Amino acid sequence: MNNANPSPPDFGDRRTALRLGLLLPLLGITVLQRFGLTLSANYALQSALIGTYVLLGIAVVRGYLELAPWRVIVILAGGSIATLSLLLNTTDAMTLGKTSMSSLMLLLAMYLPLAFRLRPDPRNKDDLDWLLDMLGNLILLTAIFGVVQFVVQFGLKDPLLFDFTPLIPEVLRGPTGFNTVIPVGNLFKSNGFFIREPSGASFLMAFGIILELTRGRRPWRLAVLIGALLLTYSGTGLLALAIGLMFPFGVKTVLRYVGAAVVGGALLWAFGDALNLSFTLGRIGEFQSEQSSAYIRYIAPMRLIAETWEASATAFWLGNGPGSILRTEVGYAFHDPTWAKAIFEYGVPGLLCFVALFGLMMHESGLGSSVKATLFAYWLIMGGHLLTPESIHLSWLLLAFVPVAQKKAKLPHTGLGTAAAFSPAFPLPRGRSG
């Protein structure tokens, strides 16, 4: 009789431990945006950033991580440029006091995770599908809460309906100061309840639509997401959707736009007056007004960079130093989209490093071009996302952290690429085997 004891089940196996780790930053990117860790009166860590480092910790302990060589090189180059910009501007009397060491440290902390990816393993063959499904479900949950939130305000006028931050213990709050409660007529724009701003909720709804169109195409989910998108009254999601529907570029692009126009026209005809949807369409004219959100987000940054070039070619190429854009005063309001912040603080070479890093992640990704284009456009032009983990780490998780499954890498017709499966890597020392 064999008295050998059978091996106990490994409850910390790759799938269980890894998926728990993957879930944490996804929650921070979506329903836990308002949560974080308050470090001082002026700064709080976002839950998405905390979740990302917990994920990396789990992956290190289990021995799942490897370095992506080209990304490491680009990150080192970008970090060197950022450090040089800080040093040059710290010794310059004209820019003394405008730079920030803490901004540089935050930049490095945000982009360091992008150097890593999971070690290819047969046991991760479904991790990317699981990640996309979980993200889609969290976005759908946010959409449902956003629709309910908007409807409930007809009978309940409570500020907590649009910003429940006061209910969160102060030490567990994320960054504050966002434009959370925005009126539209006698009502307030939906922010998806969990999301800090309507524009952020708008993007998530649009991205959820793109994901659903490339995967399940379930009508009821699309209907909920479209409804939630409209109730944000934000142009960010509409712009993201317009970019995403453009890809893959070809004859079907026109058909996708025609379909979107038909759906949009039908919704405007059916609910335009009741929900004041003409408000969103009327925002197209905002680009001409210096006080409008559209001008501040998209026109004013171009004006700022043009003035920077005219004032100092050195600053245009070497930057004004980390954090300097927030300490710059001009005679008009401006936002700091990624491209403008990168040029202003780190110069054109800095911008090229950040764009190259994102380009490498897209090259390694097995996702469709519509998903890649939507994420890239959102990160680059639709907000101040150079130091926003909800944008940076969402892109990293979907595009470059989970490798393409080997079984799918051999089937080009599925739309999954092969770069991530066969690109070189620097394996990290293994932890306890999973």
N, C-alpha and C positions, 0 to 999 in steps of 0.2 A: 504494500500500500504506500502510495506516495504522500508523505506528510508535509511536503513543501507547501508553504502558504502562497496562495496566489498574490500577485502584485496588487496592492491597493490602487483604486482609481486615482489618477492625478488630477485633483480638482483645480490645480493651477496650470493646467495644460495651456498650450499656445492659444487656442481659440477662446477659452474662458477669460484668461488674464488679459489677452490682447484686446478683446472686444470691450471689456470693462474699461481699459485704458482709452480706447478709441471713443467710447461714449462720453467721457468727461469733457474733452474740448468741444464735442458737438453740442452738449448741453450748454456750455459757456457761450458758444456762438449763437445759440437760439434762446431757449427759455430761461437761462440764468444770466442774461446780459446785465441785469441790474445788480447782480451780486459780484462780490470780489473780496478784497482784503485791504482795508484802509491802513496805510503805512504812515500817513501824515495828514495835516490839514489840507495839503495841496495835491496829494497823489494817493491813488488806490490802484492796486493790481486788479486787472480784469480776470474774471473767472475763466475766460477762454485761455489766457496766458498760463494761469495756474494749472488748468487741465492739461495743457500741452506738455508742460514739464513733468507732470505726474505720469502721463503717457510715456514720455521718454525714459523716466525712471523705471517703469514696469518693463519696458523693452530692453533696457540695459541689464536689469537683474535677470531676466529670462534669456538673455543672449540673442536677442532678435535683431539688433541694430547693425547697420553698416554705413560707412560714409560714401557719399556720392562724390567722386573725385572732382569733377568739373564744377559742381556747386561749391565745394570747399574752396577751390581756387578763386571763384568769383566772390564769395563771401569774404575771403581774406583780402582781396583787392578792394572791395567796397569798404571794409572796416579800416583798411590803411588810409584810403582817401578821406574817410570821415574823421579819423584821428588827425591826419595832416591838416585838414580844414580847421579843426578845433585849435591845434597848436598855432597855426598861422594867424588866426583871428584873435586868439587870446593875447598875443603880443602886439597886436595892432591897436593903437590908441583910438582909432575911429570906430572899431567894433568892440572895444573892451566893455565887458558887462552884458553883451548881447548873446554870447554863446553860453552853452550849458553842458557841463560834464554829465549831469544826470540824463540829459537827452541822448548823448552818445551812448551811455551805458544801456539805456532802454532800447535804443536802436540795435545794439549788438545782441541783447537778450531776445528781441523779437525775431531776429533773422538767424540766430545760431541754430534753432531746430531745423531750418531748411537744408542744413548740410546732411541730414540723416534720412535714411529710408529703411524699411524693413528688409531683412535678409530674405531672399526668395526661398520658399519652402512649400512643399506640396500641401501642407496643412493650412496655408493661407489662400487656397484657391478660390474661396468664396468671400474673402474678407472685403474686397472692393464692392461687391454686390451688397453685402450686409451694410457697409458704410453708407452707400447711396440710399438703400431702403430706409435706414434709420434716420438719415438726414431728411429724406422726403416725408417721413412720418412726423418728425418734429416741426417741419415747416407747415405741414397740414394742420397740426395741433395749434400752431400760432395763428394760422388763417382762421380756424374756427373761433378761437378766442377773440380775434380781431373783429369778426363779423358780429359776434355776440356783444362785444364791448360797444360797438357802434349802435346797435339796436337798443341796448339797455339804457343808453343815455337819453332816449326819448322819455323815459319815465323816472330815471334816477340821475340827478345832477350831483355827482360826488367826485371830487378831484382824484380820489384813490382809484377811480375807474380807469384813469389814464396814466397815473403815476403812483404806484404803491410803494415807492422808495421809503417814505416815512415809516412804513411798517417793518422795514428791515433793520436789524440792529446796526448801529453805526459802524462797528468794526467789520461787518460783513457786506458793506455797500461797495459797489463798483464806482468808477469815475462818475462824477456829477457834472452839471453845467450844460446838459444837452437841451435842445429845443423839443421838449417832450409833448407838451400840451399846446396844440395849435388849432385855433378856431377856423372853421369854414362856414361862414354865415352864422346861424344860431347854434351850430353843432360843433363838434371837435373831430379832427381827423383821427382815424383809427391808427394806432401804433402797434397793433398786434398784441396789446396788453403787456407782453413780456419785453418787447423791443424798446430801446431808448428813444428812438425818433421815428416818426411816420416814414421818412425817406428810407431808413434801414429796413423797416417792415415791408415797404414797397419793393425794395430789391429782393428780399427773401421770397416774396410771393412770385415775382417775375422769375427768379431762379428756380423756384419750385415748379413753375409751369414749363420751363425749359427742360428740367429733369424729367418731368412726366411725359413730355412730348417725345423724348428720346428713349423712354423706357416703357411704361405701362399704357399710356394714353387712355386712362380711365376717365370717362366723361364726368362722373360725379366729383372726382377730385379736381379736375380742371375747372369745373364750375365754381367750387368753393374757393380755389386759389384766385380765379379771375375776379370773383366778387370781393374778396378781401383786398386784392390789389386796387380795385376802383375806390374802395372806401378809405384808402390812405390818402387820396387826392394828391399824390406825389408824382412828379415827373421822372424821378430816378428809376422806378420800376418800369415805366413805359419805355424809357431810353434803353434800359438793359434788355427788355423784351425785344425791342426793335433790332438791337445788335445781335442777340441770340438767334432770332428768326432768319437772319441773313445767311447763316451757315447751316450746313455746307452750301457754299455758293454755287448757284447753277440755275437751271430752268425752274426747279421747284421753289427757289427763293421767291419768285413772283407769286406763285400759288400760295405760299405761306403768308405773304403779306396781304394778298387778296382775302384769304380766309380770316386773318386777323382783323382786316378792315370791315368785313361783313359782320363778324361777331361784335366788334366795337360799335358799329353803327346800330345794330339791333339793340344793344344794351343802352345806348344813348337815347334811342327812340322810346324804349320801354320805361327806362328809369331816370332819364336825364333831368326832368323837372322835379321829380320826387326827391332825388338824392343830390340835386345841384351838381350834376356831373359836368356841366358846362364850365364850372370853376376850373377844372383841370385843363380843359382845352384852352381856356382864356389865359393860362399861364405862359403860353407860347410867346406872347408879347412882352413878357417880363424881361427878356434879354436886353431891352432898350432902356430899362430903368436902373439907375445905379443903386437904388435902395432895395431892389428885388433879390430874392434868393437865387434866381437863375443867373443874374448878372454877377452877384458876389461869388457864386460857385464856379462859373465858367468863363466870364469875360474879364473880371477884375484880376484874376491870377495872371492872365496873359499880359495885361497892362503892367502889372508889377514886374514881371520878368523882363519885359521890354525896357522898362525904366531902369532896371538893374543893369542891363547890357549897356544902355546909354551912359549910366553913371560910372561904371567900372567894368572893363573887360576882364580884369583880374578876378573880381568877385563872380562874374558870370562863369568863369572856367574853374575857379578853385572854391567857390562858395563863400558864404558869410559865416559858416560855422554851425554846429548842431544847436537847434532850438532858436536860432536867430529870427526866423520868420515870425514867431509869436511876439517878439520884442521890437518889431519894426513898425513904425508909425508913418502912415501916408495920409493923404487927404481924402481917402475913400475906404469903404469896407471891402475886405477881400477874404476869400476862403483859402485853404491850403491843400488843394488836391495833391496827390502823390507826385505827379510830374513837376509841379511848381515848387513844392517843398524841397524835393530832391535837388533841383537846379539851384534854388536860392541858397540852400544850406551846404550843399556838397558839390556844386558845379555840374557842368555837363558830364564829365567823367563819372561822377557819382550816379547820375541818372542812368547812364549807360550800364553801369554795374547792376543796378536794381532791375532794369529791364532785361538784361542778359540772364539774370538769375531766374526771373519769371519765365523767360523763353526756354531755359533748360528744363524747368519743371513741365512746361507744356510739351516739350519734345519727348520727355520720358513717359508722358501720360498715355493711357489707352482710352481715355474718354473722347467723346465726339467733339468736333470743332466748335459746335454751338456752345457747349459747356465751357470750353477753354476760352472762347472769345468773350463770353459774358463775364467770367471771373476776371479776366485780364482788364477789360474795360472798366469794370467796377473798381478794381484796385487802382488803376492808373488815373482815371479822370473824374470819377463820380463822388469823390469825397476825400477827406483828409486821412487816407488809409496807409500812409507810409509807416505809421506807428500804431496801427489798429489791428490787434490780433484776430478779431472776428473776420476780417478780410484776408489778412496774410495767411493765417493758419488754416482757414477754410480751404484756400487754394492749395496749400501744401498738402493737407490731408487727402484731398480728392485727386490731385494731379501727381504728386511725387512721393508720398510716404508709403502707400500700399502698392506693391509692385503688381504688374500685370500677371495674372495667373498663367502658369506655363501651358495649361491645357487650352487656353484661349489664345495665347500668343502664336499658336500654329495655325490659327484660322483667321486670316486677314479679312475675310468677308463679314466677320462679326462686328467690325468697326474698332476692335481693340488693337492697339499698336504693339510693337515688339521691342521698342527701345528700352523700356524699363526692365524687361526680362533678360536682356542680353548685354546691357551696358556694363562697363567695368565698375568695380567697387573696391573700397578698402574695408574689409571685415573688421569689426571690433572684437575684442576678446569676449568669448562666450561666458555667460553667467551660468546659473544652474540650468541644466537641460530641461526643456519643456516638451 
